[in-house]
């Protein structure tokens, strides 16, 4: 073989090897399994999706494995997102603000419509407290950094009171329920299904809910790096969540039955909670972003977060 033919042979061989390597890489990439760790709470749309198994089916064609991690409330869930134990989750208005203030890598990907009646400030059925004005000097318990934290601010503001006018006690829902029942606190600011459970099980009275005060949006959030690397996975999850809310809207009894086991609550409590839920999951509109900015500004003004936030910085363009 002369030098010219030898060179031509080596060039063709190298090209063929390169094609084989690229083909192998493409096949390997196509077969790569992505793990989607989802943080969820006992109640809400995500546990319904989990119980139905529809997300696993929807993501199977993308070779995505779904793993579920339970959290007691939104603040703890977003801490899990911040440290990397989950890459997707759901929370109310306040938790993402506190998480962003702590330099979290979260991004907003979608939201459910307003559900203002799904959270409220309640008192015991035999309490002498009849109005928000009666809360002055009283002990009010809530989960710090949760959606009801903003509700408390707006309820007080609407009735001419400040945070300094009450004694705020921060406890997670289970501990707050115990303190509320034994009279260690005078009022409790809480969301469904804990709200519905307190109404049905111990006759708690609603002093004020979110109607005409707050929107109480539910947000779906993701780890920024995961959302940017796997946008098709995030889109598939949002699509399935939207479909699932439509199913719940027309099958509220079935949805309540699905949640009986994971929540440990009876059908009546869950059905009442679901009736106050909002339906539909869509990307954030400019109006929703503006509202969330107002919530963040309110927390900053109360010195509950250390710096002023820009919510738009947590939106993927």
N, C-alpha and C positions, 0 to 999 in steps of 0.2 A: 504494500500500500504506500503510494507516494505521500509526500508531506501535505500536498493540497487536499487529497482525499481523506487523509487522517484528520486534518483540522476540521473538515466538513463533518466527519463522523462524530468527532467529539462535541461539536457544536449542537448537532441534532440530539445526541445522547443527553447532553446537559439540559436542553430544552424539554425533552421528554421527562427527565427526572423532576424538573421544576413543576411541570404540569401534574405529575403524580403527587408531588408534595402538596401543591395547592389543592388538588382534589381531595387529598386525605384530610387537610385542615378544614376544608368546607364541610366534609362529612362529619368530622369530629365536632365542629361548631354546631352543626344541625342537630347532632345527637346529644349535645350538652344539656344537662338537666339544671334548671333554675329552681332554687328553693325560695318560696315566698312565705316568710314568717309573718303571720297576721296577729296583731294584738287585739283582743276583744274583751268586752265586759259581759256579765251574765245576761244582760238585757240589751235590746237594741236590734238593729238590722243585721249586724254581723253574726250574732249567735243564731239567728233564724237561718241565714245563709249556710252557716256551719252545719246545723241540724239537717238541712235539706240535701246537703252534699252537691249542690248545683255548681259551685265554683270550681271544685275539682274536675267536674265533667267539662266545664267551659274551657279550662286551662290545659287540659290533657293534650290537646293538639299542638300546644306550644311547648310541650315537654316541661311543664311547670309542676313542681311538687308543692302542695300547700301544707303548712304546719300552723297550728293554732296555739296561741299562748294567752292564758286568761289573766286579767288584771282586775283589781277591785274598783278602780275608778279611772277617769281620764288623766289626771296628773301623773299617776303611777304608770299608766300605759305609755304616755309620751316620754317619761323618763326611760322606759324600756326602749323606745324608738331612738332616743338620744344616745344610749350606750350600745345600740346595735343588736339587742336581743330580738327585736322585731323591725320590719321595714314598712309596715302598713298598719293603720289603725283608725279608730273613730273616737271623737271627743266632742264636747260642746264648745261654746264660744271661748271660755276663759283658758282652759288648759294649754292650747297652742300658743297663747300670748305669753304665759309664764315660761313655757318651754323655749320660745324664741328669745325671750329676755335672758335666758341662760345659755345663749349661743348654740341652740340646737340646730341640727342640719335638716330639720323638717321642712316640707313644702306642702301647701294646700293643693289638693287635686280635685275635690268635689264637695258638694254639700247637699243636705236635704233642706226643704223649705222650713219656714218658721213653725215652731210648735210652742207658743208662749204659755199654754195652759198645762204643759207637761212638767212644770216646776212651780213650786209655791213655798210661801212662808206659812207654817202651820203651828198650832198650839194644841195642848190637850183639851179634850172636850169639856172639862170642868174648869178650864183656866178663866181667870178674871180678865184676861186680856181680850178686848173686843175690837181693837183697831190698832193700826201701826203706831199711832201716837202713844199708846199704852206701853210700847216697848222701851221707852226711855228708862235707862238704868237697869234694864233686864238683860239676862244672859241668853244670847242667841248662838246656836251651834250650826256649823256648816263644814263642808269639806273644802279646805283652803285651795284656791286656784281652780275650782270647778266652775261649771257654768252658772251655778246658783250664787257664786260670789258676786257676779255682775248684777244678778237679780236683786240681791240685798242692797247694793249701792243705789240702784234705781228706785227701789221701794222706799228707802230712807229719804232719798232726795225728793221724791214726789210728795212726801209728807213732812217736809221741813226738818228732817233729822240728819245727823251725820254719824259716821262710824264711831266717833268719840262719844256719842250719846248712849251707846249700848256697850255691853260687855261681850265681845266676840270670842267664842270658843271654837277652836279648829279641831275637828275629829272626822275620821272616815265614816261612811254611812252606818256600818254595823255598830260602832262605838257610839255614834251620835244617837242612834235609835235607843240604845240602852240608857244613855244619859237622859234622853227625852222622856222615856217611860217612867223612870224613877224620880223625875222631877228635879234632877241636878241642873237642868237648863229650862228656860221659860218658853223658848220657841226654837223651831228647827226649819232651816231653809233647805229644801231637798227636791229631788227630781224623781220621775217615774223609773221603775215601778215601786221604789221605796215610798213615794208619795201616796200612791194608790193603796199600798199595803198598810200604811199608817192610818189612812182614812177608814179602810174596811175592818182592820183588825183591832184597833184601839180607839176608833171614833175621833181621830184628830180632826180639828177644824181648820179650814183655810182662811187665813186673814188677808192674804194677797197672793195672787198668782201673777204670771208674766204678762197677762193680757194688757195691751196698750202701754206696757213699760219696756219689755224686751222682746226680741224675736226668738231667741233660743234656737238658733240654727245648730244642726249637727254637721260637723266637718269630717271629711275623710282626708287623712294626711299620710305622707310617705317620706321615707328617707330620701334626701335629695339625690344622692349618688345612684340609688336603685332606680328612682323615677327617671333619671336622665339616661341610664344605661338600658333600662327595660321599659320604654314608654308603651310598647304594645301590651305588656302584661298589665300595667296600670290601667290602660284603656279598657282591657277586657274585664278587669275587676269592677270598674265604674259601670260598665254596661250591664254586668250581671247584677250589681247592686240596684240599679235602676229598675231592671226587670223584676227583681225580688220585691221591691217596695210596691210595685203594681200588683203582684201576687198577694201580698199581705193586705193591701187595700180591699181586695175583693174576697179574701179568705181569712178574715180576722179571727174567727173561731179556730180555724186550723192552726193559725200562727200562735194563738194563745196556748193551744195544746202542745205545740212544739216546745214552748218555753217553760212548761210546767216542771219538767225534770231538771233542767240546768239551773233554774232560779229557785226551785223549792217553793214556789208560790202557787196558789190555787188559780183555777181558770178565771173566776170572776175578777180578781185583782188584775190579772194579766190582760183580760179583755178590755177592762176600763183603761188601762195604760195604753194599749194599742190604739184605742179610739182617740186618744189625744196625740198620737204620733203624726208626723207629716210624711207625705209620700212623694217619691221622685228623687232621683240623684243626678245632678248636673254639674258641669264645671262652674267655678265661681264667676259671677258676673261682676262688672265694675261696681254695681250697687252693693253687692254682698261684701266686696273688698272694702268699700267705704264704711260700711257698717262695722266691720271687724276692726277697722282703724279707730272708730269712735270708742269701741270697747277698750282697745289698748290704751288710748289717750286717757280714758277714765281711770284705769288702773295706775297709770303714771301720775296723774294728778293726786291720787290718794297715797302716792309713794309706796304702792304695793309691788311695783317693778322698778328697778334701778335706773333705767334710761328710757327715753322716748323711742318707740319702735316704728319701723316702716313695714307695714304688713305686705306691701307690694313686693318687698325684697324676698318674701317667702312664696312667691308665685312663679312657677316656671313659665317663661315666655315662649 
